[in-house]
Amino acid sequence: MAKEARKLKRAAARQESAQDAKEKRKALKQPVVARPNTELPDPLGREQLRSLGLRLGLPVAAVWLLGVLIAGVSQSTTTKAIALSVPAVATVAAAALVLWALRQAKRARSVASLLSRVESADDRKAALAELDSAKKKDAAAIFAKAQLEMQDDPRKALATLETINLERVMAPVADEARAQRAMIHLVLGEVGLARQLADNIDLKRHQDPKTRAMLASIVGEAWARSGQSKRAIETLELYDPEDDDYEQIRAQLYRARAYAGAHGGNSALMRRALRKLLDQDVRLLGGFTGKKTHPLLMKEARKLLEQSGQVPRKMVVQRRA
């Protein structure tokens, strides 16, 4: 009887271990998707409006000052009229630009509010339905829709992003669309397509540090995985992932560093990045165990997964055909 009891106990333990391993395998395969950043500065906040006012107000004031000075010293009526009409036209144009910026900011705030309410699969479906029913399909709504679709179907998210006409939107918006599309291609292992998009992104025209760092992480990964690891490392070194300003994109920065280190022969950089990712979430290493990953990166990721104790050994051993 005692022998039978021990057998039953061992069988139960094996079953429990197998179930635990199954759950961990499932967790590792689940993509880690960043939650929408609801702590971003309000586009209609005091600082943002002040910044907009300075960028537009100072040039307009300078044009008015120059026009008044010219009109004051000129004896010609025509010259005076031109000198005063130019700043007047500039003022009207600036006012129109402010109104457009305010409308765009209101739309962005509305989309951010919608994303902040997404907590479950049902919430995601409701948010997608609301975005689909919107009459105005601006860039902010398209980005939001793609972010939600990425949870279940990257290909669908990619198709959504491709509806943005890169020739008709402002250059910074086009860069963000290219970056999001490139990121999906990288996740799918389509490095060539990602590289084509990354090469058309101009980091210099982005003033917001967080946006520039996010774009640099995607561009850097695309460069690293397509033969320009040195250029990738030099770019990525400009952004410290531990900076508090980059908390929301820290995983993306370390992911890019891991690829840059592997493809550039910098094992130390690769290992540091992988350990940082492991500290954040074990699932972040799951993306490095696919067939299209650099062999050294794959080997180190599996080694860390095994050593972490969070993943059973069988999970990280690749079966040979």
C-alpha positions in Angstrom: 0.0 0.0 0.0 2.8 2.4 0.9 4.5 1.6 -2.4 1.3 2.3 -4.3 0.9 5.6 -2.4 4.4 6.7 -3.4 3.7 5.9 -7.0 0.5 7.9 -7.0 2.3 10.8 -5.3 5.1 10.7 -7.9 2.6 10.5 -10.7 0.7 13.5 -9.3 4.0 15.4 -9.0 4.9 14.7 -12.6 1.5 15.7 -13.8 1.7 19.0 -11.8 5.2 19.6 -13.2 4.0 19.0 -16.7 1.0 21.3 -16.3 3.3 24.0 -14.8 5.7 23.6 -17.8 2.8 23.9 -20.2 1.6 27.1 -18.6 5.2 28.5 -18.7 5.5 27.6 -22.4 2.3 29.3 -23.1 3.3 32.4 -21.2 6.7 32.6 -23.0 5.0 32.5 -26.3 2.7 35.3 -25.5 4.0 38.6 -26.8 4.7 41.3 -24.3 2.8 44.4 -25.5 3.4 47.6 -23.8 0.3 49.2 -22.3 -0.7 52.6 -23.7 1.2 55.3 -22.0 -1.5 57.2 -20.2 1.1 59.4 -18.4 2.2 61.3 -21.6 1.9 65.1 -21.4 -1.5 66.4 -22.2 -1.3 67.8 -25.8 -3.5 70.6 -24.6 -1.7 71.2 -21.3 -0.2 74.5 -20.2 3.4 73.6 -21.2 2.5 72.3 -24.6 0.4 75.4 -25.4 3.2 77.6 -24.1 5.7 75.8 -26.4 3.4 76.2 -29.4 2.9 79.8 -28.6 6.6 80.5 -28.4 7.4 78.6 -31.6 4.8 80.6 -33.6 4.6 83.8 -31.6 8.3 84.8 -31.7 8.6 84.6 -35.5 5.4 86.5 -36.1 6.5 89.2 -33.6 9.8 89.5 -35.4 8.0 89.9 -38.8 5.7 92.6 -37.3 8.7 94.4 -35.8 10.5 94.4 -39.1 7.4 95.5 -41.0 6.7 98.3 -38.6 10.3 99.5 -38.8 10.2 99.5 -42.6 6.8 101.2 -42.7 8.1 103.9 -40.3 11.1 104.9 -42.4 9.6 104.5 -45.8 8.1 107.4 -47.7 6.3 105.2 -50.3 2.7 104.3 -49.6 3.1 101.0 -51.5 6.1 100.0 -49.5 4.3 100.8 -46.3 1.3 98.7 -47.4 3.5 95.7 -48.3 5.5 96.1 -45.1 2.4 95.8 -43.0 0.5 93.3 -45.1 3.2 90.7 -44.9 3.1 90.4 -41.1 -0.7 90.5 -41.3 -0.7 87.5 -43.6 1.8 85.7 -41.4 -0.5 86.3 -38.4 -3.5 84.8 -40.2 -1.4 81.8 -41.3 -0.1 81.3 -37.7 -3.7 81.5 -36.3 -4.8 78.9 -38.8 -1.9 76.7 -37.9 -2.8 77.0 -34.2 -6.4 76.0 -34.8 -5.3 73.0 -36.8 -2.8 72.0 -34.1 -5.6 72.3 -31.5 -7.9 70.1 -33.5 -5.2 67.5 -33.9 -4.4 67.6 -30.2 -8.0 67.1 -29.2 -8.2 64.0 -31.5 -5.0 62.7 -30.0 -6.3 63.2 -26.5 -9.5 61.4 -27.4 -7.6 58.4 -28.8 -5.3 58.3 -25.7 -8.4 58.3 -23.5 -9.9 55.4 -25.5 -6.7 53.3 -25.2 -6.4 54.0 -21.5 -9.7 52.2 -20.9 -8.6 49.0 -22.6 -8.1 46.3 -19.9 -9.3 43.1 -21.5 -10.1 41.4 -24.8 -13.7 42.7 -24.7 -12.4 46.2 -24.1 -10.1 45.9 -27.0 -13.0 44.8 -29.3 -15.1 47.7 -28.1 -12.3 50.1 -28.7 -11.7 48.7 -32.2 -15.4 49.1 -33.0 -15.4 52.7 -31.8 -12.3 53.5 -33.9 -13.9 51.8 -37.0 -17.1 53.8 -36.6 -15.3 57.1 -36.4 -15.9 59.3 -39.4 -12.5 60.8 -39.4 -9.6 58.3 -39.9 -6.7 60.5 -38.9 -3.2 59.2 -38.1 -3.7 59.0 -34.4 -6.8 56.8 -34.8 -4.9 54.5 -37.3 -1.9 54.2 -34.9 -4.3 53.3 -32.1 -6.2 50.7 -34.2 -2.9 49.1 -35.2 -1.7 49.0 -31.6 -4.9 47.1 -30.6 -4.7 44.7 -33.6 -1.1 43.9 -32.9 -2.3 42.0 -29.8 -3.9 39.3 -31.9 -2.8 39.7 -35.6 0.4 41.5 -36.5 -0.4 41.2 -40.2 -3.7 42.9 -39.7 -2.0 45.7 -37.8 0.5 46.1 -40.6 -2.3 46.4 -43.2 -3.9 49.1 -41.1 -0.7 51.1 -40.9 -0.2 50.8 -44.6 -3.4 52.8 -45.1 -1.4 55.9 -44.1 -0.3 57.7 -47.2 3.3 58.6 -46.4 3.4 61.2 -49.1 0.4 63.2 -47.8 1.1 63.3 -44.0 3.6 65.5 -42.2 7.1 64.1 -42.2 7.3 63.3 -38.5 4.0 61.4 -38.7 5.3 59.5 -41.8 8.4 58.5 -39.8 6.3 57.1 -37.0 4.3 55.1 -39.5 7.4 53.8 -41.1 8.8 52.9 -37.6 5.7 51.0 -36.6 5.6 49.1 -39.8 9.3 48.3 -39.5 8.9 47.0 -36.0 6.2 44.6 -37.1 8.4 43.4 -40.0 11.2 42.8 -37.5 9.0 40.8 -35.2 7.9 38.7 -38.2 11.5 38.2 -39.3 11.2 40.3 -42.5 14.4 42.3 -42.0 14.7 43.4 -45.6 11.3 45.1 -45.6 12.1 46.7 -42.2 15.4 48.0 -43.5 13.7 49.8 -46.4 11.4 51.6 -44.1 14.2 52.4 -41.5 16.4 54.0 -44.1 13.8 56.6 -44.8 13.4 57.7 -41.2 15.2 61.0 -40.3 15.9 61.1 -36.5 17.0 64.7 -36.7 13.6 66.1 -37.4 12.1 64.7 -34.1 12.5 67.0 -31.2 10.8 65.0 -28.5 13.6 62.8 -26.8 11.3 59.9 -26.1 10.0 59.7 -29.7 13.5 60.1 -31.1 14.7 57.2 -28.8 11.9 55.0 -29.8 12.6 55.6 -33.5 16.3 55.0 -32.9 15.6 51.7 -31.3 13.7 50.4 -34.3 16.1 51.9 -36.8 19.1 50.5 -34.9 17.6 47.0 -34.8 16.9 47.1 -38.5 20.5 48.3 -39.3 22.0 45.7 -37.0 20.1 42.8 -38.5 20.9 43.9 -42.1 24.7 44.3 -41.9 25.2 47.7 -40.4 25.8 46.7 -36.7 28.5 49.4 -36.2 26.2 52.1 -37.3 23.5 50.7 -35.1 25.6 50.5 -32.0 26.8 54.1 -32.5 23.2 55.3 -32.8 21.9 53.3 -29.8 24.7 54.4 -27.5 23.2 57.9 -27.7 20.2 56.7 -25.6 20.6 55.3 -22.1 17.8 52.8 -21.5 18.0 53.4 -17.8 17.1 57.0 -18.2 13.8 57.7 -16.5 12.5 59.4 -19.6 12.8 56.1 -21.5 11.0 53.9 -19.1 8.1 53.2 -21.5 10.5 52.1 -24.3 13.2 50.5 -22.2 12.5 47.0 -23.4 12.6 48.2 -27.0 16.0 49.9 -26.5 17.5 46.8 -24.9 16.1 44.5 -27.6 17.8 46.6 -30.2 21.1 46.5 -28.2 20.9 42.8 -28.0 20.7 42.4 -31.7 23.4 45.1 -32.3 25.7 43.3 -29.9 25.1 39.9 -31.5 25.5 41.0 -35.1 28.4 43.3 -34.2 30.4 40.6 -32.4 30.0 42.5 -29.0 29.0 39.6 -26.7 29.2 41.8 -23.6 26.7 44.3 -25.0 24.4 41.4 -26.1 24.5 39.7 -22.7 23.9 42.9 -20.7 20.9 43.7 -22.8 19.5 40.1 -22.5 19.9 40.2 -18.7 18.1 43.5 -18.5 15.2 42.1 -20.5 15.1 39.0 -18.3 14.9 41.3 -15.2 11.9 43.0 -16.7 9.9 40.0 -18.0 11.0 36.5 -18.9 8.7 36.6 -21.9 10.9 39.3 -23.5 13.5 36.7 -24.2 11.0 34.5 -26.0 11.3 36.5 -29.1 15.0 35.6 -29.4 14.4 31.8 -29.6 12.9 31.8 -33.1 14.6 30.3 -36.2 15.5 33.6 -37.8 17.5 34.9 -34.7 21.3 35.2 -34.8 22.7 31.9 -33.5 24.7 33.5 -30.6 21.7 35.5 -29.5 19.5 32.5 -29.6 22.0 30.4 -27.6 22.5 33.1 -24.9 18.7 33.7 -24.6 18.0 30.0 -24.1 20.9 29.8 -21.6 19.5 32.6 -19.6 16.0 31.2 -19.7 17.3 27.9 -18.4 19.4 29.5 -15.7 16.6 31.8 -14.5 14.6 28.8 -13.2 11.4 30.4 -14.5 11.4 28.1 -17.6 11.7 24.3 -17.6 14.8 22.9 -19.4 12.8 21.2 -22.0 11.4 24.5 -23.2 14.8 25.9 -24.2 16.2 22.8 -25.8 15.7 22.9 -29.6 14.7 19.6 -31.1 16.6 18.5 -34.1 14.8 17.3 -37.1 
